[in-house]
């Protein structure tokens, strides 16, 4: 092993960037080691060594511009850019809300090749996100270079998508050097080897296994209804008069497991609306979900949910919640209720140009994981199957993913709505699809609902019966 790599490993251990023991990872798994390279920016001598190692690694690669994945790898990439006299570009965490609204900063030409530098690889998820951003801007991505490969099969994961991974050092390199210096005992080193040689991605659980592990009563009710009715179709019934509302619902009711209402758009709402809705729910065995999208402070949403003209808490078992107001909104909505109620958190939107960022999505999921007693799942969209899979992998198995923006025939509505196919949504990991105009705008809503139900259930069974 060349001296620069050996020095780097020893330096990283010295500053505490390489730790060994027992560490609880974000996934919940306990790891015998932990790597945190964020502090290296405070050690110029370590940065100089890393830059030289990266330059050597890049010597035979062809690229026009380079980038680093924020945050740790970006200053490394900037240094390498200067050393190699090669332009640097970088992807913003969020699109600018002013000026040009750029996502990719720096000068480049469409069709140029961008090499991506990162500090670590574990699952490859952040690599795909970085590549997608660059490719959407018109750049080509073929190569990733990582400082440390701590993955089970990172090279294979990236190769499956047409990318090449090169690592400066591996976990085995670290174990060899630290063991040779008596800085790591053989028993712990073996634990690290065994841990690294286990696949990070666990096989997707079957729906019935997930149900068996689900303890929240209202989430169990949803899952049991899906299986009992053999339907994972949610009807988004956004019509403005009661006659049309109940006509469509009576036709589509046998095909759906849940109806999503917007009661405040009903122009002729009367006192008999709720009893009629509940009677149809009983007749056709479906669940009522009011898509109110609560987004205010706790005291306000409590009044909106329980009082006013609609008294939604009396009849809707599930509602939609924006988390912009913070976790306390859940206490305002669901605290001290006479009847148990639950929510779906809006984690992503299907509308083009929406302002929900990946950072916001992660924060929403973290809140939802803590509050399973009143959060049954999430509403979120994805660009394609792989994007949905990455999204689904962040969601606990005992919570559901409902996916809007699904249509059998259309690719968009001209008003910013982006559509996915039913098969892509379910294959990616959605538990249920939300369909509105595809059904309610048809000449025969009942027949169209049957068509959507059949397509979604076929995809559901193909995943859960493998």
JOGI-V939769 format. One record per residue. N is the residue number from 1. RES is the residue in one small letter. PHI is phi in degrees with one decimal (NA if undefined). PSI is psi in degrees with one decimal (none if undefined). Layout:
n->{N & N}
res->{RES & RES}
phi->{PHI & PHI}
psi->{PSI & PSI}
This chain:
n->{1 & 2 & 3 & 4 & 5 & 6 & 7 & 8 & 9 & 10 & 11 & 12 & 13 & 14 & 15 & 16 & 17 & 18 & 19 & 20 & 21 & 22 & 23 & 24 & 25 & 26 & 27 & 28 & 29 & 30 & 31 & 32 & 33 & 34 & 35 & 36 & 37 & 38 & 39 & 40 & 41 & 42 & 43 & 44 & 45 & 46 & 47 & 48 & 49 & 50 & 51 & 52 & 53 & 54 & 55 & 56 & 57 & 58 & 59 & 60 & 61 & 62 & 63 & 64 & 65 & 66 & 67 & 68 & 69 & 70 & 71 & 72 & 73 & 74 & 75 & 76 & 77 & 78 & 79 & 80 & 81 & 82 & 83 & 84 & 85 & 86 & 87 & 88 & 89 & 90 & 91 & 92 & 93 & 94 & 95 & 96 & 97 & 98 & 99 & 100 & 101 & 102 & 103 & 104 & 105 & 106 & 107 & 108 & 109 & 110 & 111 & 112 & 113 & 114 & 115 & 116 & 117 & 118 & 119 & 120 & 121 & 122 & 123 & 124 & 125 & 126 & 127 & 128 & 129 & 130 & 131 & 132 & 133 & 134 & 135 & 136 & 137 & 138 & 139 & 140 & 141 & 142 & 143 & 144 & 145 & 146 & 147 & 148 & 149 & 150 & 151 & 152 & 153 & 154 & 155 & 156 & 157 & 158 & 159 & 160 & 161 & 162 & 163 & 164 & 165 & 166 & 167 & 168 & 169 & 170 & 171 & 172 & 173 & 174 & 175 & 176 & 177 & 178 & 179 & 180 & 181 & 182 & 183 & 184 & 185 & 186 & 187 & 188 & 189 & 190 & 191 & 192 & 193 & 194 & 195 & 196 & 197 & 198 & 199 & 200 & 201 & 202 & 203 & 204 & 205 & 206 & 207 & 208 & 209 & 210 & 211 & 212 & 213 & 214 & 215 & 216 & 217 & 218 & 219 & 220 & 221 & 222 & 223 & 224 & 225 & 226 & 227 & 228 & 229 & 230 & 231 & 232 & 233 & 234 & 235 & 236 & 237 & 238 & 239 & 240 & 241 & 242 & 243 & 244 & 245 & 246 & 247 & 248 & 249 & 250 & 251 & 252 & 253 & 254 & 255 & 256 & 257 & 258 & 259 & 260 & 261 & 262 & 263 & 264 & 265 & 266 & 267 & 268 & 269 & 270 & 271 & 272 & 273 & 274 & 275 & 276 & 277 & 278 & 279 & 280 & 281 & 282 & 283 & 284 & 285 & 286 & 287 & 288 & 289 & 290 & 291 & 292 & 293 & 294 & 295 & 296 & 297 & 298 & 299 & 300 & 301 & 302 & 303 & 304 & 305 & 306 & 307 & 308 & 309 & 310 & 311 & 312 & 313 & 314 & 315 & 316 & 317 & 318 & 319 & 320 & 321 & 322 & 323 & 324 & 325 & 326 & 327 & 328 & 329 & 330 & 331 & 332 & 333 & 334 & 335 & 336 & 337 & 338 & 339 & 340 & 341 & 342 & 343 & 344 & 345 & 346 & 347 & 348 & 349 & 350 & 351 & 352 & 353 & 354 & 355 & 356 & 357 & 358 & 359 & 360 & 361 & 362 & 363 & 364 & 365 & 366 & 367 & 368 & 369 & 370 & 371 & 372 & 373 & 374 & 375 & 376 & 377 & 378 & 379 & 380 & 381 & 382 & 383 & 384 & 385 & 386 & 387 & 388 & 389 & 390 & 391 & 392 & 393 & 394 & 395 & 396 & 397 & 398 & 399 & 400 & 401 & 402 & 403 & 404 & 405 & 406 & 407 & 408 & 409 & 410 & 411 & 412 & 413 & 414 & 415 & 416 & 417 & 418 & 419 & 420 & 421 & 422 & 423 & 424 & 425 & 426 & 427 & 428 & 429 & 430 & 431 & 432 & 433 & 434 & 435 & 436 & 437 & 438 & 439 & 440 & 441 & 442 & 443 & 444 & 445 & 446 & 447 & 448 & 449 & 450 & 451 & 452 & 453 & 454 & 455 & 456 & 457 & 458 & 459 & 460 & 461 & 462 & 463 & 464 & 465 & 466}
res->{x & x & x & x & x & x & x & x & x & x & x & x & x & x & x & x & x & x & x & x & x & x & x & x & x & x & x & x & x & x & x & x & x & x & x & x & x & x & x & x & x & x & x & x & x & x & x & x & x & x & x & x & x & x & x & x & x & x & x & x & x & x & x & x & x & x & x & x & x & x & x & x & x & x & x & x & x & x & x & x & x & x & x & x & x & x & x & x & x & x & x & x & x & x & x & x & x & x & x & x & x & x & x & x & x & x & x & x & x & x & x & x & x & x & x & x & x & x & x & x & x & x & x & x & x & x & x & x & x & x & x & x & x & x & x & x & x & x & x & x & x & x & x & x & x & x & x & x & x & x & x & x & x & x & x & x & x & x & x & x & x & x & x & x & x & x & x & x & x & x & x & x & x & x & x & x & x & x & x & x & x & x & x & x & x & x & x & x & x & x & x & x & x & x & x & x & x & x & x & x & x & x & x & x & x & x & x & x & x & x & x & x & x & x & x & x & x & x & x & x & x & x & x & x & x & x & x & x & x & x & x & x & x & x & x & x & x & x & x & x & x & x & x & x & x & x & x & x & x & x & x & x & x & x & x & x & x & x & x & x & x & x & x & x & x & x & x & x & x & x & x & x & x & x & x & x & x & x & x & x & x & x & x & x & x & x & x & x & x & x & x & x & x & x & x & x & x & x & x & x & x & x & x & x & x & x & x & x & x & x & x & x & x & x & x & x & x & x & x & x & x & x & x & x & x & x & x & x & x & x & x & x & x & x & x & x & x & x & x & x & x & x & x & x & x & x & x & x & x & x & x & x & x & x & x & x & x & x & x & x & x & x & x & x & x & x & x & x & x & x & x & x & x & x & x & x & x & x & x & x & x & x & x & x & x & x & x & x & x & x & x & x & x & x & x & x & x & x & x & x & x & x & x & x & x & x & x & x & x & x & x & x & x & x & x & x & x & x & x & x & x & x & x & x & x & x & x & x & x & x & x & x & x & x & x & x & x & x & x & x & x & x & x & x & x & x & x & x & x & x & x & x & x & x & x & x & x & x & x & x & x & x & x & x & x & x}
phi->{NA & -65.9 & -63.1 & -61.7 & -67.4 & -60.5 & -62.0 & -61.8 & -59.8 & -66.0 & -66.9 & -63.5 & -67.7 & -63.1 & -90.0 & 83.2 & -76.5 & -112.3 & -123.6 & -130.7 & 154.4 & -133.7 & -135.3 & -85.0 & -82.3 & -58.8 & -72.6 & 97.2 & -78.4 & -93.2 & -111.1 & -81.6 & -151.9 & -145.9 & -119.0 & -134.5 & -96.9 & -64.3 & -81.3 & -64.9 & -62.8 & -90.4 & -125.2 & -56.0 & -68.2 & -71.3 & -60.2 & -60.4 & -64.7 & -61.0 & -61.7 & -64.5 & -65.4 & -66.4 & -59.2 & -62.9 & -65.1 & -87.3 & -55.0 & -104.5 & -101.6 & -106.7 & -160.4 & -100.6 & -138.1 & -137.9 & -146.4 & -126.2 & -79.1 & -61.7 & -105.1 & -60.9 & -81.5 & -65.8 & -64.6 & -64.4 & -63.4 & -63.3 & -65.3 & -63.7 & -56.7 & -66.9 & -61.4 & -94.4 & 55.2 & -122.2 & -59.3 & -104.9 & -126.5 & -151.8 & -97.6 & -71.8 & -65.9 & -138.2 & -64.9 & -59.4 & -90.6 & -146.0 & 62.4 & -83.1 & 66.5 & -71.9 & -102.8 & -104.7 & -97.4 & 110.5 & -94.5 & -156.4 & -114.2 & -54.7 & 97.5 & -71.5 & -97.3 & -112.9 & -93.5 & -111.1 & -106.2 & -140.3 & -83.3 & -137.2 & -131.3 & -120.3 & -111.4 & 89.6 & -60.9 & -66.7 & -66.6 & -63.8 & -62.3 & -66.4 & -63.1 & -61.1 & -62.6 & -66.2 & -69.3 & -63.9 & -83.4 & 103.0 & -87.5 & -97.4 & -126.0 & -124.4 & -126.2 & -118.9 & -124.2 & -115.1 & -67.9 & -131.9 & -98.3 & -113.8 & -90.6 & -77.0 & -150.5 & -57.8 & -61.2 & -67.5 & -59.4 & -71.9 & -62.3 & -63.1 & -106.5 & 88.6 & -108.1 & -108.5 & -110.7 & -126.2 & -111.3 & -72.6 & -135.5 & -116.4 & -61.7 & -63.7 & -58.3 & -63.7 & -64.1 & -63.5 & -67.4 & -68.5 & -66.0 & -65.0 & -94.0 & 61.1 & -99.6 & -151.0 & -80.7 & -62.4 & -64.5 & -68.0 & -59.8 & -67.4 & -61.3 & -64.3 & -58.8 & -64.6 & -65.9 & -65.6 & -85.4 & -103.3 & -58.1 & -75.2 & -82.4 & -81.4 & -58.2 & -65.6 & -70.2 & -67.6 & -59.6 & -66.1 & -68.8 & -64.7 & -60.9 & -62.2 & -93.8 & -91.9 & -104.6 & -68.8 & -56.6 & -73.8 & -71.7 & -60.1 & -59.3 & -61.1 & -66.1 & -66.0 & -67.1 & -56.8 & -71.4 & -65.2 & -90.0 & 54.4 & -145.5 & -122.8 & -107.6 & -107.4 & -91.2 & -92.0 & -98.0 & -96.0 & -121.3 & -106.2 & -128.8 & -67.5 & -61.4 & -66.0 & -54.9 & -75.1 & -65.3 & -65.7 & -64.8 & -68.0 & -72.5 & -87.1 & -49.9 & -63.8 & -98.9 & -108.9 & -102.6 & -155.8 & -110.8 & -107.4 & -105.9 & -127.2 & -62.3 & -77.7 & -98.8 & -72.6 & -76.3 & -114.6 & -60.9 & -134.7 & -63.7 & -87.8 & -63.1 & -64.1 & -57.9 & -65.6 & -62.7 & -66.4 & -66.2 & -68.0 & -61.1 & -67.9 & -62.3 & -104.6 & 59.5 & -128.2 & -103.5 & -100.7 & -131.5 & -90.6 & -88.9 & -75.4 & 53.6 & -67.8 & -152.9 & -118.3 & -67.3 & -55.1 & -66.2 & -73.5 & -66.4 & -61.4 & -69.0 & -61.4 & -78.1 & -105.0 & -120.5 & 72.1 & -67.4 & -91.6 & 44.6 & -60.4 & -62.1 & -73.4 & -131.9 & -102.1 & -76.6 & -134.4 & -138.6 & -98.2 & -132.0 & -83.9 & -101.2 & -61.6 & -85.3 & 95.7 & -64.1 & -62.8 & -61.3 & -68.9 & -68.2 & -62.7 & -76.3 & -107.8 & -73.4 & 59.6 & -86.3 & -70.0 & -110.8 & -66.0 & -135.8 & -143.1 & -128.8 & -114.0 & -87.5 & -80.8 & -100.2 & -146.2 & -124.3 & -92.3 & -74.7 & -63.3 & 82.1 & -64.1 & -96.5 & -74.6 & -97.8 & -64.1 & -63.0 & -61.9 & -58.1 & -62.4 & -66.6 & -61.2 & -64.3 & -64.6 & -64.6 & -60.2 & -63.8 & -78.0 & -122.5 & -65.3 & -66.9 & -132.2 & -124.6 & -85.5 & 166.5 & -139.5 & -108.4 & -161.9 & -111.8 & -141.8 & -72.7 & -159.4 & -59.4 & -65.8 & -65.0 & -64.9 & -59.8 & -63.7 & -65.4 & -61.2 & -63.6 & -85.5 & -99.4 & -59.3 & -65.4 & -94.9 & -131.4 & -103.0 & -117.8 & -101.8 & -118.8 & -85.1 & 67.2 & -114.6 & -150.5 & -76.5 & -121.5 & -102.8 & -102.5 & 173.7 & -118.0 & 79.0 & -117.7 & 100.0 & -77.2 & -112.8 & -109.4 & -113.7 & -77.8 & -59.2 & -62.3 & -63.6 & -61.6 & -74.4 & -61.1 & -68.3 & 135.1 & -67.1 & -82.2 & -150.0 & -109.2 & -107.1 & -125.0 & -115.6 & -60.6 & -57.4 & -102.4 & -72.7 & -90.2 & -83.1 & -71.7 & -131.7 & -57.6 & -63.2 & -66.2 & -69.0 & -61.9 & -62.1 & -65.6 & -66.1 & -59.7 & -62.1 & -66.4 & -70.4 & -71.6 & -60.6 & -65.5 & -60.5 & -68.2 & -64.3 & -81.9 & -90.3 & -111.9 & -67.7}
psi->{133.7 & 154.9 & -35.9 & -41.1 & -43.1 & -44.9 & -41.1 & -46.3 & -45.8 & -38.4 & -41.9 & -37.3 & -39.8 & -38.6 & 3.4 & 14.4 & -23.4 & 117.6 & 147.3 & 141.2 & -122.5 & 123.5 & 130.6 & 115.9 & 166.5 & -29.6 & -12.1 & -10.1 & 143.9 & 124.7 & 144.4 & 0.3 & 161.6 & 135.4 & 123.2 & 103.8 & 6.9 & -26.1 & -7.6 & -20.1 & -18.1 & 4.7 & 89.2 & -36.1 & -33.3 & -41.5 & -42.7 & -42.5 & -44.0 & -43.4 & -41.2 & -40.1 & -39.4 & -40.4 & -43.3 & -42.4 & -32.5 & -2.6 & -38.2 & 14.7 & 147.3 & 123.7 & 155.6 & -34.7 & 164.7 & 162.4 & 165.2 & 143.6 & 122.4 & 146.7 & -33.2 & -40.7 & -15.2 & -46.1 & -31.1 & -45.9 & -36.0 & -41.9 & -43.2 & -38.6 & -44.4 & -45.1 & -38.3 & -2.7 & 45.6 & 134.6 & 142.2 & 137.3 & 161.0 & 153.2 & 128.4 & 150.4 & -33.9 & 147.8 & 139.5 & 138.8 & 5.5 & 173.0 & -129.6 & -12.1 & 33.8 & 150.4 & -38.0 & 122.2 & 146.0 & 164.1 & 130.8 & 165.2 & 138.0 & 137.3 & -14.3 & 158.5 & 131.1 & 125.3 & 136.6 & 127.4 & 138.0 & 165.7 & -40.2 & 159.0 & 130.0 & -62.6 & -16.0 & -3.2 & -48.6 & -27.1 & -44.8 & -40.6 & -40.9 & -44.0 & -41.7 & -41.6 & -44.9 & -41.0 & -35.9 & -27.5 & -3.3 & 2.0 & 155.3 & 142.6 & 123.8 & -29.1 & 139.5 & 140.1 & 124.3 & 145.6 & -45.5 & 128.6 & 108.1 & 20.8 & 165.7 & -46.4 & 48.1 & -41.8 & -41.6 & -41.5 & -45.9 & -37.2 & -32.7 & -20.5 & 9.6 & 13.8 & 152.8 & 133.7 & 132.0 & 129.5 & 142.7 & -48.8 & 158.1 & 171.1 & -38.7 & -36.9 & -44.7 & -44.3 & -39.6 & -48.5 & -48.5 & -35.4 & -40.7 & -26.6 & 8.5 & 30.4 & -2.2 & 125.6 & 159.4 & -36.2 & -46.8 & -37.6 & -40.3 & -36.7 & -40.1 & -44.6 & -46.5 & -37.6 & -46.2 & -29.9 & 12.1 & 136.9 & 136.5 & -41.6 & 118.3 & 150.2 & 140.9 & 129.7 & 146.4 & 152.5 & -39.1 & -34.9 & -38.3 & -41.1 & -42.4 & -28.7 & 0.4 & 125.5 & -22.3 & 120.3 & -43.9 & -27.6 & -40.8 & -40.0 & -43.5 & -47.6 & -39.8 & -36.8 & -41.0 & -47.4 & -41.7 & -41.7 & -8.4 & 47.7 & 134.1 & 38.3 & 126.7 & 125.5 & 121.6 & 100.2 & 75.7 & 75.1 & 162.8 & -5.9 & 148.5 & -33.7 & -48.5 & -41.5 & -54.2 & -27.5 & -48.4 & -42.5 & -37.0 & -34.9 & -43.4 & -17.8 & -42.5 & -18.4 & -13.3 & 156.0 & -12.2 & 143.4 & 136.0 & 116.0 & 160.0 & 80.9 & -28.0 & -0.2 & -4.4 & 117.1 & -29.5 & 40.9 & 130.8 & 176.0 & -21.0 & -0.8 & -51.1 & -46.6 & -39.5 & -40.6 & -46.0 & -33.6 & -40.9 & -36.9 & -40.1 & -44.0 & -44.4 & 2.9 & 56.6 & 165.7 & 149.0 & 128.3 & 109.7 & 121.3 & 58.7 & -23.9 & 67.0 & 138.4 & 27.1 & -175.3 & 161.1 & -45.2 & -33.6 & -46.6 & -28.8 & -43.4 & -41.2 & -37.3 & -37.8 & -19.2 & -156.3 & -165.3 & -38.6 & -26.4 & 58.0 & -35.9 & -20.5 & -25.3 & -17.2 & 118.5 & -22.7 & 143.7 & 166.0 & 142.2 & 127.3 & 142.0 & 16.6 & -27.8 & -4.9 & 175.6 & -25.6 & -19.2 & -30.5 & -36.2 & -39.4 & -39.7 & -50.8 & -6.4 & 137.8 & 36.6 & 146.0 & -39.0 & 138.9 & 135.4 & 160.4 & 165.7 & 159.6 & 125.7 & 134.6 & 104.7 & -28.7 & 157.7 & 153.9 & -7.1 & 130.3 & 134.3 & 8.8 & 158.2 & 7.9 & 123.2 & 166.8 & -34.6 & -45.0 & -42.9 & -45.1 & -39.9 & -38.7 & -44.9 & -37.6 & -40.5 & -45.5 & -37.7 & -32.8 & -19.5 & 47.8 & -20.5 & -22.4 & 10.5 & 108.9 & -16.6 & -154.8 & 151.5 & 126.8 & 152.4 & 164.6 & 155.8 & -38.6 & -175.1 & -46.0 & -38.2 & -41.7 & -40.5 & -44.0 & -38.4 & -48.2 & -36.1 & -19.4 & -10.5 & 132.2 & 148.9 & -19.9 & 21.2 & 155.6 & 155.0 & 116.4 & 133.5 & 118.2 & -177.0 & 36.2 & 132.2 & 139.5 & -24.5 & -33.4 & 152.1 & -6.4 & 170.3 & 4.2 & -3.2 & 20.0 & -8.3 & 131.7 & 132.5 & 148.5 & 160.4 & 156.3 & -46.2 & -42.2 & -41.5 & -48.3 & -41.0 & -37.0 & -26.3 & 1.2 & 137.2 & -29.5 & 154.3 & 145.3 & 119.6 & 129.7 & -88.3 & -29.6 & -27.0 & -51.6 & -21.1 & -0.6 & 161.9 & -26.1 & 84.1 & -36.9 & -45.9 & -38.5 & -39.0 & -39.2 & -39.7 & -44.0 & -42.3 & -45.2 & -43.4 & -43.1 & -39.1 & -34.5 & -45.5 & -39.9 & -46.6 & -33.9 & -29.9 & -41.6 & -5.0 & 5.5 & none}
